[in-house]
Amino acid sequence: MNDAILVKKDLYYIGVSDSDIRVFDIIMKTANGTTYNSYLLKTSHGVVIFDTVKEEFSNSFFEKIESLCSYDEIKYIIMHHLEPDHSGALPELAKKAKNAKVIISPMAQPMLKSIAKTEDMEFETVWTNKKLSLGNKTITFLSTPNLHWPETMSSYLEEDKVLFSGDVFGSHYYDARVFDDLVGDFDYAFKYYYDHIMRPFKSDMIKALNLYKNYEIDTICNLHGPIIRNNPKKYIELYEKWSTKNEKLHGKKVVSIFYVTSYKNTKEMAYSIYDGVESDENLIANIYDLTALDEQNMLEILEESSGVMIGTPTINADAPKPVWELLSCMMLLEKKGKFGVSFGSYGWSGEAVDMISSRLKDLKFRVPMQPKKIKLIPTKEELFECYEFGVEFGEFINGKFTEITL
Ligand code: FEO
């Protein structure tokens, strides 16, 4: 893929391929490699570059630019996202294109200096409905923060109905044929990318999708994987479906109780807590033994839960691995507004329960109650306390109590 490729009249794809990459950002598998997409637009008032590429692919990127224009013709470099896979070639491009102004979102301003390693780069900040008129072409900017960094934004090329969406609608999927209607079936990569990059930001995604609805979209020029021109509606609707939150089951809020148990003591606590939560007719409690739960299932369950209760024994002054696995998969979820609490039986010191409570706070769960700890075998009275613990947690979820910061 060494030549610039025409996307629409005067709009060219000048991205690069990273076909051999097999793991992206430490956590994502990339069986088909990926691409770093960039675009060049010729207008009657000069050339615009949309995003750059990862630094190590700069040579190929600059060759494509040079095949289309001189650097002096470049008037604007629009950066929708400053992560290094898109800003790697920016410092060099800015040096070469001396007449160019960099366009960024306001949130990107403090990052630009660190990335550019210079104070000299001329830039301007833009937000929703700010326009750039370039004679025969008009670009409207759209604020779409947190997708998936705070500074991300999108833009819309009015005359050609092209949405430049940043990382949104991307896939880690390299195919030299570039366009969605020409490449192989990349649906798996599209969903996998959403799950790993966008899923924790569903609320912001819904806001962005509502903004995009104001525009007729013919083509989506994203930053990774196939350019979407055949059926953009399909991909927009998939994002809508995946981003719409459902934290109710049978019309009731869901509380999920996860536990691991060594001698059935934490399990007994879990079932008494379960009864306490279930006593509230507005809630539905579900209970899971973590040792038999796959990560994908954990994610689905966590996503639909308004409240999460985690029961753990303490083994060698720590919580066992399945508990940490549950907590680590939460990086792929939006936690905003969810309640969390921990409980467990212990023999000597019982640190695990406190560690989990503290981790829930770090993950930005609302943790309105102290953890519930019981030494060894719970008595009848202690099991009743667990029942009440479940009742009280349910009352926080139903808004009957005002939280205080613990
Ligand atoms: Fe493709 Fe968030 O960088």
Boltz pocket constraint, residues with backbone or C-beta under 6 A from the ligand:
constraints:
  - pocket:
      binder: B
      contacts: [[A, 81], [A, 83], [A, 85], [A, 86], [A, 148], [A, 167], [A, 223], [A, 224]]
      max_distance: 6.0
